[in-house]
């Protein structure tokens, strides 16, 4: 529903250095899986299987606390149920990264 802020400064530099779109997609899918695992850790929930993420994402320039960043919009599928309106990634307390089920 809202832009996903996936990239910290180190990941941003790695992302910029990737030229192949498939590699970029795999890189972002790995970050998304990590965001989901972090969410679960914060909820004291143990994930007992490998997460598989498939996505279609577009990047856009956004501003977070006055700092220009890249945010991502689009769709993803994962073999894990995420509560609707839950936030993933950076800036969730500012309304970024909110997900909604797409049926």
QUIBEL-V770755 format. One record per pair of residues at least 4 apart in sequence whose ideal C-beta (glycine too) atoms are under 8 Angstrom apart, sorted by the first residue. I is the first residue (numbers start at 1). GAP is how many residues later the second one is. Records with the same first field share a line. If there is no record, write none. Layout:
I->GAP  GAP
//
This chain:
1->84  97  98  99
2->93  94  95  96
3->57  59  68  69  70  93  94
4->28  53  67  68  69  84  85  92  93
5->57  59  64  66  84  85  86  91  92
6->5  22  25  26  29  64  66  83  84
7->4  5  8  24  62  63
8->4  82
9->4
10->4
11->4  16  20
12->4  57  58
13->4
14->4  13
15->9  12  13  55
18->5  6  9
19->4
20->4
21->4
22->4
23->4
24->4
25->4  30  32
26->4
27->4
28->4  27  29  44
29->4  24  25  26  47
30->4  23
31->4  58
32->4  21  23  44  46  56
33->4  18  20  45
34->4
35->4  53  54  62
36->4  11  15  42  44  46  52
37->4  10  14
38->4
39->4  43  47  49
40->5  6  7
41->4
47->4  33
49->30
51->27  28  29
52->26  27
53->23  24  25
54->22  23  24
55->19  20  21  22
56->18  19  20
57->15  16  17  18  19
58->14  15  16
59->11  12  13
60->10  11  12  13
61->7  8  9  10
62->6  7  8  9  34
63->4  5  6
64->5  7  26  27  30  32
65->26  29
71->25
75->27
78->4
82->4  6  17
84->15  16  17
85->13  14  15
86->12  13
87->4  5  6  8  9  10  11  12
88->4  9  11
89->7  8
90->6  7
91->4  5  6
92->4  5  6
//
